[in-house]
Amino acid sequence: MFISLALYLRIVSLIEFFSWLLLKNIFSEQMSKAPQPLFTFFGVDGGATCSCVHEDHLFVGSQKGVVNRYGLDSKINEQVVYDDEEDRRIQSVEYSKSHLFVHIRSFAVIQLKESEDSNDTWQIVKTVEVDHIGFCNSLILGPQLLFVSADPRRVPTLCWHNIEENKKNEYKCTQIQDKPDITPMCMIIGDKEENEVLIGMEDGQLSICYGDEKSAFKLQGLEPLGREPIFCIASSSKFVAAGCARSPIYLIEKVNLSKKEIHYPPDSAGCSAITFSPNEKQILAGFWDGTIRVFSRQRLNVLLALTSSHSATISSLHWLPPEKGELVIATSSDSTITMWKLK
């Protein structure tokens, strides 16, 4: 009996060992196949807060009020475009028609004109003062600069200012909520042809606005997604994806507003940046812990996890179209920018 028990324990031990060895080999093989960044930029002062891409240039705003222009081909920091004297956080950057719109938190959106010589100083054309309303970005849609504010009753509003006119601080606003003290968190252009603007709110609702032929905007509806603040939104031809302070990511079908959920590990905390792949079949998401994941839009599962390249919040993501090599760009609060090839 003793021999049989010893033999049994030996067999169990061998099974456990070979099972561990097999899992180790599988894990090692997966790790060896995990893509590595093509290139990493270091030294974004205070950490990157936002970015935009124009042609072969990447404009990155920082926590300490600096906007740099990086060359996607040259892979160098080519120019300091703007340096705020008071080191105020850059909330967002938008490029349009040889102008860069730099949103400085709690101060203004500054319109800068690019010089004919790309290395010369950018000239300040206009300064549009904005209120201190959370961390929501501003946008350019046609001739309009869009930003958020609040009315005297503290109800949040969407405001627009014509950037082609010489008037500095004249703008119009419309309510985007029916309650006071609900902070807008993020904003994107949904359908550009329809002048659609989507705004993620602190209470987990998605505000849907449309502009008319006179570029006047109006709230068309509020779509509740959950109870957590919406920190990022992405839009494709048929879907909207929204990342919140906690799992899940919401996937909304535009036709009928039906919702699906994409879950991710709770230790990643919140989803801070999100975008669709050029073919709209994948969703790329960045998280507060610095991880990046690629999800299947159809199966709602994770296809790839990049867990070791960033150590702090992913502040922005870009997945460039095929003519730009489908390059993936990630900026982070850890003061680095990574460039990837995921296909």
N, C-alpha and C positions, 0 to 999 in steps of 0.2 A: 504493500500500500504506500509506504514511504517512497519507494523508487518511482512509482507511477505518479505520485504528486510532484516529486522533484522534476520528472520528465515533463509533466504538464506545465509547471512554472517556467521551465527552460524554453519550451515552445512558445509560451505566451510572451516571454521576454524577447525572443528572437523576432516574433511578429511585430511587437511594438518598435523594436530597433529598425527593422526594415521599413516599417510604415513611416517612422520619423525621417529615415534617410531618403525615402521617396518624396515626401513633402518638402524636405530641404532642397532636393535637386530641382523640384518644380519651382519652388520659390526663387532659387538662385537663377534659374533659367528665365523666369519672368523679369527679375531685376536686371539681368543682363540685356534683356530686350527693351527695357524701359528707355524711351528716348531721352537724350540729353540736350540742353540748350545749344543751338548753333552759335550763339554769341550772348554775352552778358555785359551790359553797361553797369558800371559801378559809380557811386558817389553822387547820387541825387540828394541834394542838401535837405536834410530833414525828412526825406522819404517822398516818393511820388504820390500825388493825390489825384491826378487826372491826366488825360492825354488825348490827342487826335492825330490822325494820319492824313497827310496831303502829298500825293505823288510819292516821291522817294524820301520823304521827310517825316519824322515823328516829333511832335511838339509835346513836351511833358512839363506839367506844372508841379510845384513842390509845396511842402508844408511851410517852408520858410519864404515863400513869395517869389520864387525864381521860375521863369519859364525858359527851358533850353530847347534848342532844335538839334535833333540827332539825325545823322544820315543813315538810312537803311542800307544803302550800298557801301558808303565809305566806312560805316561802323565807327564813327567818331562823334563826339559832342562838337557840333560845328559852330554853334553860336548861342550866346545868351541873348534871348529875344527881349526879355523884360526882367527887371529886378526891383521888387517893391522896397521902397525906402523904410517901411515899417515892418518888413518881414511877415506880412499877413498871408495867410493861407490862400493858395490858388484853388478856387472851387471848381472851375472848368475852363477848358480852352476849345475854341471852335474856329476853324479856318473857312473863309468864304471870300472868293473873288479878290485875292491878293491882300486880304485883311485877316488879322488874327484878333479874336474877341476873347479877352482875358477877364474872367470873372473872379474878382477879389472878394473874399468873404467879408460880409458886414460893411462893405464900402461901395464898390461900383463894378460895372463892366467897362473895361477900357478897350477901345477900338484902335488897333495898331495897323499901320499901313506898311507893307513890305517895300523896301527900297529896290530900285532896278538892279543895283549891285547887291547880290544876296548876302554879302558880308557886311554891308553898311547897317547903321542903326535903324531900327524900326521907329517910325514917327507916330506919336499919339495924335489921332484924328479927333476922337471924341471920348468923353467920359460920361457914362450914364449911371447915376447914383441908384443903388438898390438897397432895400431894407435888409436887416439881419433876420433871415428866416431859415433856420436850420442849416442843412448842408446841401440843399437842392441846387443842381446845376442850372445853367442857362443854355438856350439853344438859338440857332439861326434857322429860320424857315422863310425862304424867299427874301423879301426886303425887311422882314420883321425880326427883331431881337425879342425872344421870349424869356421871361423870368417870373418868379413867384413873389408874392407879397401877401399882405393881409389888409382887410378894410378896417374902418374904425371899430367895428364890433369884434375884431380879431378872427374873422372868418377868412380862410385862405383864398387867395385869388391868383389867377393867371394874368400876367400883364404883357403888353406888346408895345414896342417902340420901333418906329420906322427908321432904319439905319441910313436910308438914302436921303433923309431930310437933315437940315442943319440944326434943327431944334435938339437940345441936349437932354432935357429931363421931362419931356412931354410924352406921356404914355397913357394907354387905356387899360382897364382891368375888368375881369369877370370872375364871379365866384366859382370855385371848383369843389366846394363842399357846402353842406347845409348846417354845419356845426362850427362853433368857434374853437380856437386853440387846438386844431388838428394840423400838424406840421407836414407840408410836402417834403418828401424824402429824395425823390429822383424824377427825371423827366426825359422822355425821348420823343422823336417823331415816329408815329406809327406808319400810316400810309401817307407818303409825301404828296401824292397826287390829290388826295382828299383833304389835305391840310389837317390831318389827324394828329393830335398830341395826347400822349398817355402820361399820366402823372401818378406815381406811387405815393400813397399816403401813410402817415404814421399809424392809423387805425386799421391798416390792412386792406383798405379799399383802393381800387384803381379808378381814378377819375379820367373820363374819356371826353375830350374836347375836340371841336371842329371849327375851322375858320371858313368864313364865307368869301364871296368874290371880292369883298372890300377888305379882306384880311382882318375882319373882326371875329373874335373867337367866342364860343359859347359852350357851356357844359352840356353834353348830351346824355350823360349817364354815369352812375357810380356802380362798379362791379365789385362786390365783396369777395375777397380771396381767402382771408383768414383773420386771425387776431393780431398777428405779428406785423411790425412795420415792414414796408416794402422798400428794400435798399437798392434794387437794380431791376431794370426791365430791358428786354430785347424784343424786337419785332421782325417777323419774316412775312412772306406773302400771305400765309394762311394761319400763322400762329403768333401768340405772344407768350413769352416766358418771363416769370417774375421771381426774383430771389428775395427771401425775407430774413429776418433776424434768427429764425430757426428753420429746420427742415419742416416741410418739403419745399422744393421748387415747384411753382404752379405753371402748368402748360395750358393755355387757353386757346381754344379754336375760335377764330374770328367769325365764322359763319353763324354759329349758334351759341357762342360763349360757354360751351361745355368745358369743364375743367378736369385735368388729370394731375396726378401728383408724382414727382420724382424725389425719392428719398435719398439722403446722404448721411454719413456718420455724424452723430451729435457732437463729437469732439472737434469737428471742424467749425463749430459755432455757426455764425451766420454766413449767408451768401452775399458777397460784396460786389461782384461784377459778373456780367453774363452776356453772351452773344451767340448767334447761330453760325454754323459753318456755311461756307458759300453755297453748298447744295441744299442747305436747310434740313439735312438729315441728322445732324448732330447738334448738341447744345454744349457750349463751352462755358464752364462756370468757375469762378475764383472765390475763395473763402477767406474768412478772417484769420485763420491760422496759417495762411500762405500756401495752402494746397490748391491745385487746379485739377478739375475733372472734366472728362468728356463723356457725355451721356447720349444714348440713342434716343432720338425723338420718338421713334415708333415703339420701341420695347421698354423705354423708360428706365433702362438699367445703365450702370456705369461701364464704359468701354475702356477707359484709361484713367489712371490716377498719377499725377505728378506731385510727389509729396516731399521732395528734398531740395528744391531749388530756391524757395523763398521761405522766410521765417516770420513774416508779418503779413498784414492784410493785403490782398490783391486789390489794387485800386482801379484798374481798368484792364480790359482785354480787347484785342482786335484779331479777327481771322480774315486775312486779306483775300481778295478774289484770285481766281486762277492766273490771270495776267500778271499778278504780283507774286506768283509762286505759292499761293495759299499759306503764306507765312503767318504764324501766330505770334503775337506780341503781348507780353504781360508786364505791367508796371506794379510796383509794390511799395508799401510803407517801409520796407527794410532797406530802402535807398538803392535798389537795383532794378534793372529792366532786362528781361530775358526775351530772346527770339527763338522760335521753335519751328520745326518742320514735323508735323504730326501725321502726314500721309506719305 
